Every structure is written in structure tokens, then in C-alpha cells.
Amino acid sequence: EFDIQIPDDQAENISTVGQAIQFIEQAK
């Protein structure tokens, strides 16, 4: 689990682990 909030509209665009990691890195 990640202690990070991802808006549903953006979560829908995360289809791969790589994209999720990119999003988390950018959200820092």
C-alpha cells in the first residue's frame, strides 16, 4: 500500500506499474 492519495480520474489513467511509479515520483 502507498500512503498517497490519487484522484480517481488520474487513477483510471494508471494502467501499468511503471505509470504508477512515474505518477508517485512526480507527486513528491
C-alpha positions as CSV (number, residue, x, y, z in Angstrom):
1,E,0.0,0.0,0.0
2,F,1.1,3.6,-0.7
3,D,0.3,6.3,1.7
4,I,-0.6,8.7,-1.1
5,Q,-3.9,10.0,-2.5
6,I,-4.5,9.6,-6.2
7,P,-7.6,11.3,-7.7
8,D,-10.0,8.7,-9.3
9,D,-9.7,10.5,-12.7
10,Q,-5.9,10.1,-12.6
11,A,-6.0,6.6,-11.2
12,E,-8.1,5.5,-14.2
13,N,-5.1,6.5,-16.4
14,I,-2.7,4.3,-14.5
15,S,-2.7,1.0,-16.3
16,T,0.8,-0.2,-15.5
17,V,3.1,-0.3,-12.5
18,G,5.5,1.8,-14.4
19,Q,3.0,4.5,-14.9
20,A,2.0,4.3,-11.2
21,I,5.7,4.7,-10.2
22,Q,6.0,7.7,-12.5
23,F,2.9,9.3,-11.0
24,I,4.2,8.8,-7.5
25,E,7.6,10.2,-8.4
26,Q,6.0,13.3,-9.9
27,A,3.7,13.7,-6.9
28,K,6.5,14.1,-4.4
